[in-house]
Amino acid sequence: MIKERTKEKLISIGLVSPTVLAIGIFVYGFIGWTIKLSFSDWNTFAKLLKGKFKFVGLSNYIKLLFQDPRFPSDLWNTLFFTILFLLGCVTLGIILALLLDRGLKGSIIFQNIYLFPMAVAFVVTGTAWRWIFAPGISAYPQGINLLFSKLGLDALRWRWFVSIEHIGPFNLALIPVVIAATWQLSGYTMAMCLAGLRGIPSQLIEAAQVDGASGWQVFWGVKFPLLRPIILSAMIILGHISLKIFDLVFSMTGSGPNLAVDVPALYMFETTFERLRYARGAAIAIIMLIMVSFIIIPYLISSMKREAKK
């Protein structure tokens, strides 16, 4: 009996070991190497070939946060993008879930239609929406501006993602990117909320209706409180996607005019692979990792505490 258990443990360890080893090397090993690189002066191709660099402490981080005007601007862009993106996905996802939960005829077809954008890569989304929001303000408009022109609504034609207009520190050129990202991932929120709505006991809803609650009161008093953990989980996933967004912005707008749509991931890509400033790019990557950790780690800790209480 003991030999069989030992054999099972060894087999389990053998099956798991390659995955653990791969994660240890290609995830945590590379994170450690990136951290080491961010504290160095490895900012030339010659030093890369020689493999020689010296420790410079927090110099790269200080330059990024306090001496580089581009990086703080990127952080503001990421903040505004994240807020609008989460607000759009959660609001639209809840509305769609409530409509589908009514069980109307053909709801399965619409459910698949709403989920379809999730199957599309961000690069494809960016390319398609780049045409939709083409800044055709000349005599030959394209995309939605062409529609406005055909309808005689030329006053609504706009420069979209090449706009240089601001509302305070907020760049209006971010709006088309937010719309494209919301289109792609609002279906994810819808699917999670729909699963949560269908998991609510019908007795609770019926009891509220017997007490005279309206549809709006049933939603806020019964459904929404039970959906909060699901909405929080969706916001965590979407939040970490928005903080490291790259392919959608790169394929749709680049960094935009005057870096209006620039984000840290795009800056890191240009710094590392175009300018060959490896240490500076590593510092940007670590700051992005810290930003994501501020969202993921508290959520994981709270989830572990809930599981321990159960």
Backbone bond lengths (Angstrom), bond angles and torsions (degrees), N, CA, C in turn:
res aa  C-N    CA-C-N  psi(-1)  N-CA   C-N-CA  omega(-1)  CA-C   N-CA-C  phi
1 M - - - 1.466 - - 1.523 110.63 -
2 I 1.353 114.51 -45.07 1.472 119.74 -179.84 1.521 110.13 -66.20
3 K 1.361 116.16 -39.50 1.459 119.51 179.57 1.525 111.22 -64.19
4 E 1.345 116.08 -38.20 1.465 119.36 179.15 1.527 111.04 -64.79
5 R 1.349 116.89 -41.80 1.469 120.28 177.94 1.517 111.02 -63.87
6 T 1.342 115.90 -42.06 1.468 119.44 178.16 1.519 111.12 -62.38
7 K 1.348 115.34 -40.18 1.454 120.40 179.14 1.525 110.79 -63.98
8 E 1.349 116.88 -41.74 1.456 121.36 178.67 1.527 111.76 -63.97
9 K 1.334 116.53 -40.33 1.468 120.75 177.61 1.516 111.24 -63.35
10 L 1.346 115.67 -42.32 1.461 119.30 -179.30 1.536 111.13 -65.49
11 I 1.338 114.85 -40.23 1.460 118.82 178.14 1.523 110.35 -64.14
12 S 1.349 116.28 -42.85 1.466 120.28 179.07 1.509 111.28 -61.81
13 I 1.339 115.96 -44.49 1.459 120.57 178.56 1.524 110.68 -62.50
14 G 1.332 116.63 -40.26 1.454 120.37 179.04 1.518 113.38 -64.36
15 L 1.335 115.45 -35.68 1.460 119.42 179.84 1.530 111.97 -73.20
16 V 1.348 115.84 -35.68 1.463 120.51 -175.49 1.526 112.06 -84.61
17 S 1.317 116.78 -28.45 1.470 121.41 -172.83 1.523 114.31 -55.05
18 P 1.348 120.10 -46.82 1.471 118.38 179.81 1.527 113.51 -58.49
19 T 1.337 115.74 -39.86 1.467 119.02 179.35 1.519 110.85 -66.88
20 V 1.339 116.32 -44.86 1.462 120.43 179.27 1.524 110.50 -62.08
21 L 1.314 116.85 -41.85 1.463 121.16 179.52 1.524 111.17 -64.31
22 A 1.338 115.99 -43.49 1.466 120.09 179.98 1.525 110.98 -63.98
23 I 1.334 116.67 -43.28 1.467 120.23 178.19 1.524 110.62 -64.47
24 G 1.332 115.54 -41.75 1.462 119.22 -179.85 1.518 112.67 -61.05
25 I 1.327 116.71 -38.23 1.464 120.69 -177.76 1.526 111.48 -81.98
26 F 1.332 115.42 -54.47 1.460 120.26 -169.28 1.522 114.17 -86.06
27 V 1.321 118.33 -10.01 1.464 120.75 175.35 1.523 109.76 -111.38
28 Y 1.318 116.22 -70.33 1.464 119.40 -174.87 1.526 112.27 -72.59
29 G 1.327 116.73 -32.51 1.461 118.79 176.44 1.519 111.77 -64.95
30 F 1.315 116.69 -43.82 1.464 120.71 179.32 1.524 111.74 -71.00
31 I 1.333 117.06 -32.44 1.475 119.30 174.84 1.524 109.55 -63.46
32 G 1.340 116.00 -44.37 1.467 119.52 177.83 1.516 112.32 -61.40
33 W 1.342 116.58 -41.01 1.461 120.58 178.77 1.528 110.88 -65.87
34 T 1.316 117.09 -38.97 1.465 120.98 178.39 1.525 111.09 -64.85
35 I 1.336 116.35 -40.89 1.471 119.87 176.95 1.524 110.39 -60.89
36 K 1.330 116.04 -46.36 1.465 120.07 178.50 1.527 110.78 -59.95
37 L 1.321 116.23 -43.38 1.456 121.22 -178.85 1.531 111.93 -64.52
38 S 1.339 117.33 -34.04 1.467 120.57 -177.74 1.526 112.35 -69.32
39 F 1.317 117.38 -17.55 1.462 121.14 178.29 1.526 111.85 -98.25
40 S 1.319 116.68 15.03 1.462 120.38 -176.01 1.534 111.07 -116.19
41 D 1.339 115.59 -179.15 1.464 121.34 176.79 1.525 110.42 -108.08
42 W 1.329 116.69 27.80 1.462 121.75 -176.04 1.530 108.72 -75.01
43 N 1.309 117.06 76.91 1.457 121.82 -174.44 1.516 113.46 -124.31
44 T 1.317 116.20 18.26 1.459 119.38 175.51 1.525 108.96 -136.50
45 F 1.315 115.65 154.36 1.458 119.98 -179.71 1.521 111.79 -68.30
46 A 1.325 116.49 -30.39 1.467 120.04 179.38 1.526 110.60 -63.60
47 K 1.337 116.63 -42.21 1.464 120.09 178.83 1.527 110.94 -67.78
48 L 1.352 116.71 -30.50 1.448 120.00 176.57 1.525 110.73 -64.29
49 L 1.322 116.73 -42.34 1.460 120.60 -179.47 1.526 111.46 -68.05
50 K 1.332 116.15 -39.22 1.461 120.20 -178.96 1.520 112.28 -79.92
51 G 1.332 116.11 -22.12 1.468 119.52 -178.23 1.511 112.82 70.41
52 K 1.333 116.71 22.87 1.463 120.75 -179.13 1.519 109.88 -115.03
53 F 1.301 115.08 129.83 1.458 120.43 175.58 1.514 108.01 -155.67
54 K 1.319 116.04 163.80 1.452 119.88 -178.92 1.528 110.87 -117.91
55 F 1.306 115.68 156.93 1.456 123.14 -178.62 1.534 109.02 -76.14
56 V 1.338 115.78 128.90 1.468 120.23 -179.28 1.532 111.70 -122.23
57 G 1.312 117.36 9.73 1.469 120.67 177.20 1.518 112.95 66.16
58 L 1.315 115.46 -134.45 1.467 121.30 -176.37 1.530 113.00 -90.38
59 S 1.306 116.34 16.25 1.463 120.20 -175.29 1.528 112.54 -56.85
60 N 1.339 117.18 -45.26 1.470 120.11 -179.09 1.522 111.76 -63.87
61 Y 1.327 116.18 -39.16 1.464 120.65 -179.63 1.531 111.17 -68.99
62 I 1.307 116.59 -40.67 1.469 120.87 179.86 1.527 110.13 -64.00
63 K 1.320 116.05 -42.87 1.467 119.60 179.28 1.524 111.20 -63.27
64 L 1.328 116.59 -39.70 1.466 120.38 -179.34 1.522 111.64 -67.06
65 L 1.337 116.17 -48.42 1.463 121.08 -171.12 1.522 113.30 -80.71
66 F 1.324 116.96 -30.32 1.467 119.28 -171.09 1.530 114.89 -121.42
67 Q 1.323 117.73 -17.64 1.460 119.60 -176.60 1.529 113.34 -118.24
68 D 1.305 117.25 -12.31 1.464 121.64 -178.47 1.528 108.91 -104.36
69 P 1.317 119.58 112.71 1.470 120.81 -178.39 1.528 112.83 -68.76
70 R 1.319 117.87 -23.12 1.463 120.38 -176.69 1.524 112.19 -71.96
71 F 1.330 117.47 -43.68 1.459 119.36 -173.38 1.527 113.01 -66.62
72 P 1.328 120.67 -46.15 1.476 119.06 174.85 1.520 112.35 -58.40
73 S 1.341 117.05 -36.00 1.457 120.12 176.50 1.527 110.78 -63.75
74 D 1.323 116.36 -38.15 1.464 120.73 177.45 1.528 111.01 -63.63
75 L 1.330 116.37 -39.15 1.461 120.01 179.04 1.519 111.28 -64.89
76 W 1.344 116.89 -39.51 1.461 120.15 176.52 1.533 110.21 -63.95
77 N 1.325 116.21 -43.08 1.470 119.28 178.02 1.526 111.12 -59.80
78 T 1.328 116.11 -42.08 1.461 120.24 179.45 1.523 111.13 -64.62
79 L 1.326 116.54 -40.24 1.465 120.39 178.73 1.522 110.93 -61.83
80 F 1.328 117.26 -48.88 1.462 120.52 -179.23 1.530 110.79 -65.64
81 F 1.310 116.49 -42.08 1.459 119.89 178.89 1.525 110.57 -60.80
82 T 1.330 117.26 -44.50 1.464 121.48 -178.41 1.521 111.52 -63.23
83 I 1.325 116.94 -44.60 1.462 120.48 -179.09 1.530 110.77 -62.00
84 L 1.336 117.04 -50.68 1.459 120.41 -178.12 1.524 111.44 -67.54
85 F 1.322 116.49 -37.68 1.464 121.53 -179.87 1.529 111.29 -64.61
86 L 1.321 117.08 -47.12 1.466 120.64 179.02 1.522 110.95 -64.91
87 L 1.328 116.02 -43.66 1.459 119.95 179.62 1.530 110.75 -60.71
88 G 1.323 116.90 -44.15 1.462 120.37 -179.38 1.517 112.40 -66.88
89 C 1.337 117.01 -46.26 1.466 120.28 -177.50 1.528 111.65 -65.53
90 V 1.332 116.88 -44.42 1.466 119.95 -177.68 1.527 110.71 -67.79
91 T 1.326 116.96 -46.19 1.471 120.17 -178.91 1.520 111.23 -62.97
92 L 1.327 116.65 -50.86 1.456 120.24 -178.83 1.525 111.34 -66.15
93 G 1.327 116.56 -38.27 1.462 119.94 179.74 1.518 112.36 -63.89
94 I 1.336 117.38 -41.85 1.474 120.57 178.58 1.524 110.72 -65.54
95 I 1.339 116.70 -43.65 1.470 120.41 -179.74 1.532 110.74 -60.99
96 L 1.327 116.81 -46.08 1.460 120.14 179.75 1.520 111.22 -64.69
97 A 1.337 116.59 -39.87 1.466 120.01 179.32 1.526 111.04 -63.89
98 L 1.329 117.05 -41.16 1.464 120.26 178.57 1.528 111.22 -64.18
99 L 1.324 117.56 -38.78 1.462 120.68 178.90 1.525 111.09 -66.91
100 L 1.331 116.16 -42.62 1.466 119.52 -179.50 1.525 111.70 -71.56
101 D 1.312 117.42 -28.35 1.463 120.73 -178.49 1.530 112.27 -69.80
102 R 1.303 116.71 -13.50 1.463 119.81 178.10 1.524 111.78 -71.40
103 G 1.344 116.48 -13.15 1.452 120.01 177.70 1.512 114.17 69.04
104 L 1.315 117.92 31.21 1.451 121.41 -179.91 1.531 110.99 -70.23
105 K 1.303 115.80 160.43 1.453 121.13 -179.28 1.529 110.35 -63.60
106 G 1.312 116.58 131.88 1.456 121.66 179.93 1.517 114.11 85.02
107 S 1.328 117.45 7.42 1.469 119.88 -177.46 1.525 112.30 -64.72
108 I 1.341 117.66 -31.05 1.468 120.60 178.69 1.527 110.29 -63.73
109 I 1.331 115.91 -39.01 1.474 119.41 179.38 1.528 110.00 -64.15
110 F 1.331 116.54 -45.48 1.461 119.73 -179.88 1.526 111.18 -67.39
111 Q 1.315 117.13 -33.91 1.460 120.42 177.47 1.524 110.22 -60.48
112 N 1.322 117.42 -43.80 1.463 121.18 177.99 1.524 111.56 -67.14
113 I 1.345 116.20 -36.70 1.465 119.79 178.37 1.526 110.50 -63.99
114 Y 1.335 117.06 -42.71 1.462 120.60 -179.54 1.525 111.62 -67.72
115 L 1.343 116.37 -29.34 1.467 120.01 -179.25 1.528 112.45 -84.34
116 F 1.328 116.67 -18.72 1.466 119.99 -174.58 1.529 114.14 -55.48
117 P 1.353 120.08 -42.29 1.473 118.63 -178.79 1.524 114.10 -57.20
118 M 1.340 117.87 -24.90 1.462 119.50 179.19 1.517 111.88 -64.47
119 A 1.339 117.09 -25.49 1.458 120.82 -178.88 1.528 112.29 -80.11
120 V 1.328 116.57 -6.67 1.463 121.68 -177.80 1.525 109.54 -94.79
121 A 1.306 116.78 136.96 1.466 120.80 177.83 1.519 110.16 -69.72
122 F 1.340 115.90 151.82 1.457 120.56 179.24 1.525 111.81 -59.32
123 V 1.322 116.50 -31.74 1.467 119.45 179.91 1.525 110.35 -65.25
124 V 1.342 116.22 -41.67 1.462 120.58 178.46 1.524 110.21 -66.51
125 T 1.330 115.83 -42.49 1.469 120.08 177.66 1.520 110.71 -59.39
126 G 1.318 116.74 -46.31 1.460 120.44 -179.67 1.512 112.59 -61.61
127 T 1.353 116.42 -40.60 1.462 120.16 179.82 1.523 111.54 -65.11
128 A 1.347 116.33 -43.49 1.463 120.36 -179.16 1.527 111.53 -66.66
129 W 1.322 116.19 -46.84 1.457 119.15 -177.84 1.518 111.73 -74.04
130 R 1.297 117.65 -19.74 1.474 119.79 173.82 1.530 109.55 -63.01
131 W 1.339 116.49 -38.52 1.469 119.37 177.86 1.533 110.33 -73.11
132 I 1.337 116.90 -41.22 1.471 120.14 -178.83 1.524 110.58 -59.12
133 F 1.332 116.42 -43.12 1.463 120.99 -178.87 1.522 112.01 -99.19
134 A 1.324 116.32 27.84 1.468 119.54 179.02 1.530 109.74 -56.60
135 P 1.329 117.39 128.86 1.479 120.76 -176.29 1.513 112.95 -77.51
136 G 1.343 116.52 56.17 1.452 120.59 -176.98 1.512 112.16 -80.84
137 I 1.298 117.09 80.59 1.471 120.61 -179.90 1.520 110.82 -97.98
138 S 1.329 115.87 4.14 1.464 119.90 179.05 1.530 108.94 -86.51
139 A 1.329 116.19 -162.12 1.468 120.96 179.81 1.526 111.59 -72.74
140 Y 1.354 117.78 -10.32 1.458 121.36 -178.30 1.537 109.82 -124.44
141 P 1.311 117.35 74.99 1.470 120.50 -179.11 1.524 111.80 -69.66
142 Q 1.310 116.36 159.07 1.456 122.67 178.31 1.520 108.95 -132.71
143 G 1.335 115.75 168.99 1.445 121.34 173.93 1.519 113.64 57.66
144 I 1.314 115.12 -136.99 1.460 120.51 -177.35 1.528 111.58 -67.93
145 N 1.322 117.02 -28.08 1.469 119.64 175.47 1.523 111.57 -65.96
146 L 1.334 117.14 -32.25 1.466 120.96 175.68 1.524 109.88 -66.69
147 L 1.347 116.12 -39.54 1.467 119.99 177.00 1.523 110.83 -61.76
148 F 1.329 116.19 -44.75 1.470 119.45 177.90 1.531 110.74 -60.39
149 S 1.323 115.69 -40.03 1.462 120.16 -178.64 1.526 110.86 -65.05
150 K 1.342 116.86 -42.18 1.465 120.78 179.90 1.526 111.55 -66.34
151 L 1.337 116.58 -31.11 1.464 120.95 -179.31 1.526 111.89 -86.12
152 G 1.303 117.31 0.87 1.456 120.48 -179.12 1.511 113.58 75.83
153 L 1.352 115.63 23.27 1.468 120.56 -178.63 1.531 109.74 -109.79
154 D 1.301 116.07 52.35 1.467 120.31 -177.62 1.521 112.76 -60.99
155 A 1.327 116.48 -24.63 1.464 119.62 -179.81 1.516 111.70 -65.72
156 L 1.350 117.46 -21.44 1.458 121.39 -178.92 1.523 112.48 -88.78
157 R 1.320 117.40 -9.01 1.458 119.49 177.57 1.525 109.50 -64.53
158 W 1.352 114.48 135.88 1.463 119.69 -172.19 1.520 110.01 -141.05
159 R 1.318 116.26 164.82 1.463 121.23 -177.85 1.531 112.53 -81.64
160 W 1.317 118.10 -9.62 1.459 124.49 177.22 1.533 112.38 51.21
161 F 1.333 118.10 -120.07 1.465 118.95 -171.00 1.529 113.84 -76.64
162 V 1.328 118.76 0.42 1.464 119.66 172.11 1.524 110.35 -106.94
163 S 1.317 116.49 13.15 1.462 119.94 178.24 1.531 109.89 -70.53
164 I 1.319 115.78 145.91 1.468 120.74 176.75 1.527 110.73 -112.59
165 E 1.332 116.07 14.70 1.457 120.70 -179.85 1.531 110.45 -78.01
166 H 1.330 115.02 150.71 1.459 121.85 -178.61 1.527 110.18 -130.56
167 I 1.323 114.89 153.38 1.464 122.30 163.06 1.518 105.25 -121.71
168 G 1.314 116.38 97.11 1.460 119.70 -170.66 1.518 108.87 65.14
169 P 1.351 118.34 -132.57 1.469 120.56 177.43 1.526 112.96 -83.66
170 F 1.332 117.98 -0.28 1.463 121.67 -176.46 1.523 110.89 -86.64
171 N 1.333 116.27 124.99 1.455 122.41 178.13 1.526 109.61 -86.65
172 L 1.330 116.64 121.62 1.459 120.27 -179.02 1.529 112.03 -66.78
173 A 1.326 117.77 -18.04 1.464 120.65 177.47 1.520 111.88 -64.85
174 L 1.328 118.12 -16.26 1.461 121.63 178.35 1.520 112.44 -73.52
175 I 1.324 118.15 -20.82 1.465 121.49 -174.13 1.532 111.81 -59.16
176 P 1.347 120.52 -48.33 1.472 118.86 178.06 1.529 112.94 -59.37
177 V 1.331 117.66 -35.87 1.463 120.69 179.40 1.529 109.89 -67.49
178 V 1.323 117.30 -40.88 1.464 121.16 177.75 1.526 110.32 -62.43
179 I 1.327 117.03 -43.03 1.468 121.03 179.92 1.531 110.35 -61.50
180 A 1.325 117.31 -44.60 1.465 120.87 -179.81 1.527 111.09 -63.89
181 A 1.327 117.21 -43.95 1.465 120.75 -179.86 1.529 110.96 -66.55
182 T 1.332 117.00 -39.02 1.463 120.92 178.49 1.518 110.56 -65.43
183 W 1.327 116.68 -40.83 1.467 120.64 177.25 1.523 110.72 -57.40
184 Q 1.339 117.03 -40.37 1.457 119.80 -174.98 1.520 112.95 -75.65
185 L 1.325 118.79 -36.41 1.462 120.37 -169.59 1.523 114.93 -113.78
186 S 1.324 119.26 -1.09 1.463 118.89 175.89 1.529 110.76 -65.66
187 G 1.340 117.10 -27.46 1.462 120.51 176.87 1.518 112.32 -63.51
188 Y 1.332 116.46 -31.35 1.468 120.20 176.72 1.522 110.77 -63.79
189 T 1.330 116.70 -46.76 1.461 120.86 177.24 1.520 110.52 -63.25
190 M 1.325 116.45 -39.91 1.456 120.84 178.28 1.529 111.20 -59.22
191 A 1.335 116.87 -45.12 1.465 120.74 -178.45 1.529 111.04 -63.51
192 M 1.318 117.36 -42.28 1.459 120.86 -179.65 1.532 110.93 -67.61
193 C 1.325 117.05 -43.67 1.464 120.29 179.82 1.528 111.30 -67.66
194 L 1.316 116.61 -36.82 1.460 120.06 178.87 1.527 110.80 -64.92
195 A 1.331 116.08 -40.88 1.466 119.32 176.24 1.530 110.59 -63.29
196 G 1.347 116.00 -39.40 1.461 119.10 178.07 1.515 112.58 -66.10
197 L 1.341 117.14 -41.10 1.468 120.94 179.79 1.517 111.45 -63.50
198 R 1.318 116.69 -39.50 1.459 120.14 -178.87 1.524 112.42 -77.86
199 G 1.322 115.76 -9.46 1.463 119.28 175.05 1.518 113.27 -93.50
200 I 1.337 117.74 -4.50 1.471 121.46 178.73 1.529 109.14 -77.22
201 P 1.324 118.52 127.55 1.475 120.57 179.41 1.526 111.20 -58.42
202 S 1.314 116.19 132.32 1.468 120.42 -178.75 1.524 111.50 -63.95
203 Q 1.352 116.72 -24.02 1.468 119.26 -179.34 1.522 111.69 -63.20
204 L 1.342 116.56 -34.42 1.463 119.54 -179.74 1.528 110.65 -66.72
205 I 1.326 115.70 -42.79 1.468 119.91 -179.72 1.532 110.35 -67.71
206 E 1.319 116.95 -41.86 1.456 120.65 -179.75 1.517 111.29 -65.14
207 A 1.341 116.12 -38.23 1.464 119.68 179.03 1.527 110.90 -64.39
208 A 1.328 116.81 -40.28 1.462 120.42 178.23 1.530 111.17 -66.06
209 Q 1.317 116.04 -39.48 1.463 119.53 178.71 1.525 112.03 -67.48
210 V 1.332 116.94 -36.96 1.467 120.78 176.56 1.519 110.37 -63.39
211 D 1.332 116.36 -35.01 1.471 120.73 178.71 1.523 112.13 -75.04
212 G 1.327 117.30 0.14 1.460 120.85 176.43 1.516 114.92 92.59
213 A 1.332 117.96 14.22 1.463 120.43 -179.68 1.529 110.08 -72.85
214 S 1.316 115.66 138.96 1.459 120.68 175.67 1.526 109.93 -78.27
215 G 1.341 116.36 172.68 1.460 119.76 179.23 1.517 112.44 -59.50
216 W 1.347 116.88 -39.34 1.457 121.67 178.24 1.521 111.10 -65.91
217 Q 1.341 117.26 -40.62 1.464 121.77 179.31 1.525 111.22 -68.59
218 V 1.345 116.55 -36.05 1.467 119.58 176.64 1.517 110.51 -63.19
219 F 1.342 115.75 -40.32 1.463 119.12 -179.79 1.523 110.82 -64.73
220 W 1.352 117.57 -51.85 1.464 120.32 -175.81 1.525 112.92 -72.58
221 G 1.332 117.40 -31.88 1.459 119.63 -175.90 1.514 115.17 -90.86
222 V 1.350 117.02 -26.08 1.466 120.13 -175.47 1.526 111.51 -118.20
223 K 1.316 116.36 -56.22 1.464 120.23 -171.75 1.526 112.66 -72.42
224 F 1.331 116.57 -49.44 1.471 119.13 -174.50 1.530 113.24 -62.08
225 P 1.355 119.63 -43.87 1.467 118.30 177.40 1.527 113.49 -58.41
226 L 1.338 116.87 -35.96 1.462 119.97 179.09 1.526 112.37 -76.44
227 L 1.322 116.47 -20.29 1.464 120.73 178.73 1.521 113.30 -87.02
228 R 1.327 117.75 -12.25 1.473 120.49 -174.85 1.521 113.60 -55.11
229 P 1.353 120.13 -47.53 1.478 118.47 179.23 1.528 112.35 -60.81
230 I 1.333 116.80 -36.16 1.461 120.65 -179.92 1.529 110.22 -69.55
231 I 1.318 115.91 -42.87 1.467 119.98 179.00 1.528 110.02 -63.73
232 L 1.334 116.18 -40.39 1.467 119.97 177.87 1.524 110.79 -61.24
233 S 1.335 116.95 -44.36 1.468 120.36 178.69 1.521 111.09 -60.98
234 A 1.328 116.36 -42.41 1.468 119.88 178.54 1.519 111.13 -63.86
235 M 1.326 117.16 -40.60 1.462 120.80 179.61 1.519 111.57 -65.28
236 I 1.330 117.32 -35.46 1.464 120.37 177.81 1.525 110.15 -64.13
237 I 1.326 116.74 -47.63 1.464 120.77 179.93 1.525 111.03 -62.75
238 L 1.326 115.79 -47.87 1.473 119.72 -178.61 1.524 111.09 -67.67
239 G 1.338 116.89 -35.41 1.459 120.63 179.60 1.515 112.14 -63.05
240 H 1.327 116.41 -42.77 1.469 117.77 -178.97 1.523 110.81 -71.91
241 I 1.346 117.76 -28.28 1.469 120.20 174.43 1.524 110.15 -66.95
242 S 1.327 116.76 -43.07 1.465 120.19 -177.12 1.520 112.13 -67.73
243 L 1.321 117.69 -32.61 1.461 120.24 -178.31 1.528 112.40 -70.39
244 K 1.324 116.81 -26.48 1.470 119.06 -179.83 1.522 112.04 -114.88
245 I 1.338 116.64 23.78 1.461 120.71 -178.38 1.529 110.02 -61.17
246 F 1.313 115.75 135.00 1.462 120.15 -179.68 1.535 111.79 -143.18
247 D 1.354 116.47 -58.33 1.458 120.20 -170.73 1.521 113.05 -62.98
248 L 1.338 118.45 -37.27 1.462 120.26 178.54 1.530 110.61 -64.30
249 V 1.328 116.61 -47.21 1.466 120.90 -179.24 1.522 110.61 -66.04
250 F 1.319 116.54 -42.67 1.466 120.94 -177.09 1.526 110.97 -63.34
251 S 1.336 117.54 -44.23 1.463 120.76 -176.95 1.519 112.59 -79.09
252 M 1.319 117.47 -24.38 1.454 120.11 -175.30 1.526 112.82 -92.52
253 T 1.313 117.45 -44.02 1.457 119.49 -171.66 1.518 114.93 -133.62
254 G 1.347 117.98 -16.53 1.457 117.94 -166.06 1.519 108.47 68.96
255 S 1.294 117.82 -143.53 1.465 119.90 177.82 1.523 112.23 -90.71
256 G 1.329 117.23 -3.30 1.455 120.68 177.65 1.517 112.00 76.73
257 P 1.336 117.00 173.11 1.473 120.55 179.28 1.523 110.50 -70.33
258 N 1.305 116.27 132.33 1.470 121.55 -178.95 1.521 111.45 54.66
259 L 1.346 116.36 34.66 1.473 122.59 178.44 1.525 112.01 59.28
260 A 1.333 117.32 32.21 1.460 121.18 -176.08 1.519 112.38 -67.46
261 V 1.328 117.95 -26.40 1.461 121.30 -177.83 1.534 110.47 -116.98
262 D 1.292 116.86 17.06 1.466 121.26 -177.39 1.524 110.58 -69.42
263 V 1.335 116.66 144.67 1.464 123.01 178.50 1.525 108.36 -134.61
264 P 1.338 118.70 160.25 1.468 120.60 -176.83 1.519 114.15 -56.86
265 A 1.344 118.16 -38.69 1.465 119.74 -178.70 1.526 111.25 -64.05
266 L 1.319 117.04 -38.94 1.468 121.15 177.91 1.521 110.73 -67.62
267 Y 1.323 116.75 -40.44 1.460 121.44 177.61 1.526 110.40 -64.15
268 M 1.330 116.62 -41.09 1.458 120.95 178.70 1.524 110.90 -63.16
269 F 1.333 116.96 -42.12 1.464 121.09 178.95 1.533 110.80 -61.66
270 E 1.323 116.52 -48.10 1.460 119.81 -179.21 1.525 111.48 -64.81
271 T 1.335 116.26 -41.99 1.463 120.34 -178.03 1.517 111.73 -64.68
272 T 1.334 116.39 -41.83 1.461 120.73 -174.80 1.516 112.77 -80.60
273 F 1.323 117.70 -48.67 1.462 120.87 -168.37 1.528 114.32 -101.10
274 E 1.319 117.64 -14.11 1.460 119.46 177.38 1.529 111.17 -106.76
275 R 1.326 116.30 -41.70 1.468 119.93 -179.68 1.526 112.04 -95.49
276 L 1.341 117.42 -10.34 1.467 123.31 -179.85 1.522 112.52 58.73
277 R 1.332 116.27 33.96 1.472 121.77 175.05 1.529 107.11 -95.98
278 Y 1.332 115.80 80.28 1.456 121.30 -168.09 1.530 112.77 -66.83
279 A 1.299 117.17 -42.89 1.462 120.58 -178.62 1.528 111.06 -65.85
280 R 1.330 116.58 -41.88 1.464 120.54 178.44 1.532 110.14 -65.05
281 G 1.318 116.79 -41.83 1.457 120.13 177.38 1.517 112.12 -64.25
282 A 1.341 116.93 -37.95 1.462 120.47 177.65 1.525 111.12 -64.56
283 A 1.323 117.03 -38.18 1.466 120.67 178.21 1.532 110.92 -63.70
284 I 1.335 116.49 -40.94 1.468 120.02 176.91 1.526 110.13 -61.95
285 A 1.339 116.08 -42.67 1.460 120.47 -179.64 1.529 111.23 -62.48
286 I 1.319 117.74 -40.46 1.465 120.93 -179.54 1.523 110.54 -68.88
287 I 1.313 118.09 -38.06 1.469 120.29 176.45 1.530 109.79 -62.96
288 M 1.319 117.76 -40.33 1.458 120.99 176.30 1.519 110.91 -63.05
289 L 1.330 116.69 -40.32 1.467 121.06 177.85 1.524 110.98 -61.86
290 I 1.325 116.66 -41.13 1.466 121.00 178.77 1.524 110.07 -65.12
291 M 1.326 116.94 -41.26 1.466 120.84 178.70 1.525 110.95 -60.00
292 V 1.329 116.55 -45.40 1.465 120.24 178.76 1.524 110.94 -66.07
293 S 1.343 116.65 -37.39 1.466 120.71 -179.39 1.516 111.77 -63.42
294 F 1.320 117.32 -34.23 1.465 120.40 178.38 1.530 111.68 -62.38
295 I 1.312 116.54 -23.36 1.466 120.56 177.95 1.519 111.25 -92.36
296 I 1.330 116.60 -46.61 1.461 121.02 -171.61 1.523 112.76 -74.77
297 I 1.338 117.72 -45.83 1.464 120.55 -172.47 1.529 112.70 -62.80
298 P 1.353 120.21 -48.74 1.479 118.23 177.14 1.523 112.67 -58.82
299 Y 1.331 116.87 -36.44 1.463 120.03 179.14 1.526 110.83 -65.99
300 L 1.334 117.32 -42.89 1.460 120.30 179.14 1.527 111.45 -64.86
301 I 1.337 116.08 -39.63 1.471 119.48 179.02 1.525 111.07 -63.48
302 S 1.337 116.35 -45.36 1.465 119.55 179.48 1.521 111.19 -65.18
303 S 1.336 117.54 -36.12 1.462 120.62 178.15 1.523 111.11 -66.05
304 M 1.338 116.44 -40.73 1.463 120.10 178.55 1.523 111.19 -65.39
305 K 1.333 116.78 -37.28 1.455 119.87 178.62 1.533 111.19 -66.96
306 R 1.330 117.19 -39.06 1.466 120.63 177.31 1.515 110.92 -64.44
307 E 1.338 116.27 -41.12 1.462 119.62 179.38 1.519 111.19 -66.75
308 A 1.358 116.64 -36.42 1.472 119.90 179.15 1.530 111.30 -65.85
309 K 1.343 116.69 -36.92 1.463 120.34 179.13 1.523 111.85 -66.63
310 K 1.321 115.90 -31.62 1.470 119.34 178.93 1.521 110.93 -70.15
